[in-house]
Amino acid sequence: MDVPTPTLDMTKASAALRSYWRTNLVIMSVLLSLWAFFGLGCGVLWADWLNQFMLPGTGYPLGFWFAQQGSIIAFVCLILAYALIMNGVDRRHIAALKAAVAQEATEASR
């Protein structure tokens, strides 16, 4: 008895991949905007205003700290956030693709 191999209709696969890429672009846009806010905004544009505040426990002006270390720490945290968020997105989209393949297989077996 010949059992058909489950495949996914290319239109469904293409739609799923477009959805995945669109989600990825939204996440990247938000995280890059945050990086620009911390790196350029807090470290350069508003550094003079932020210098009126001191980093607690260190005595360093906040604007100086953002310019020297804060933007780098924010960048590393954004990379971690991207990795964690995309792991969830990957799991969600893989589950959706597997469900679509299973649906195609049940329809093909009828």
N, C-alpha and C positions, 0 to 999 in steps of 0.2 A: 504494500500500500504506500503510495507516494504522498508524503505530508508536505504541504506547501510551506516554504520558509516565510516567516512574517517579515514583511517589508513595510516601509512607510511611504505613503503617497508624497511625491516631491513637493506638491503645493503645501501640504501640511508641514513638511520638514522646513521648507523655505519660510513659511510664516513663523514657525517656532524659532528659527535662527534670527529672523528679523526682530522678533520680540526680545530675544536674548541680547542682541546687539544694542537695541534701543535702551534696554534696562542698563546695560553696561555704560553707554554714553551718558545717561542721566547721572549715574553714580560717579563717573569720572568728572563730569562737569561740576557737581556739588563739591567733591573733594578738592579739585583744582582751584575752585573759588575760595574754599577755606584756606588752602595753601597760600594763595595770593593775599588773602586778608592778613594772615599771620606773618608771612615773609615780607611782603611789600608794605602792607598797611601798618602793622604794629612795629616792624623793624626799621622802616624808613619814613613813611609819610607822617605817622603820628608819634614817632619816637620822642620828639621834643615835648609833646604834651604828656606822654606816658612817663617821662623822666621826673615829673613832679611826684610820682608814687615810687615807693621803694619796695623791692622784692622782700617779702617777710623773711626775717632770719639771716639775711645776707648783707643788707645795706646797699645793694646795687640798685641804681635807677632802673625802673621797669622797661623803659624804652631801650636802654643799653642792653639789658638782659635779652629782650626779644631779638635785637639785632645780632647778638653774639651766639645765643644758645636756644632761645625760645622757638625761633622759626625752624631750627633743625629738629628739635624735639617734636614740634607740631608736625613736621614732615614725616618723621618716623611713625608717629601715632596715626597719621593719615594712611600710610602704607599698610600698617597693621589693620586699620579699619577696612581698607579696600579688600585685603585678603579675606578677612572674616565675612564681610558682606557678600563678596563674590562666591565664597564657598556655599553660602545659603542659596544664592541665585542659581549656582550650578546644580545643586541638589534639586531645587524646584523645577528647573527646566529639564533635567534628565528624567525626573519622575514623569513630567508631562509627555516627553518623547516616548518613554516606555509605555505609558498608558495609550498613546496614539498607536504604537506598534501593536499592542495587545488588542486594541479595538479593530485594527485592520486585519489581524489574524482571525478574530472571531467572525468578522464579516466575510473573509475569504473562505472560511471553513463551512459556511452555509451553503 
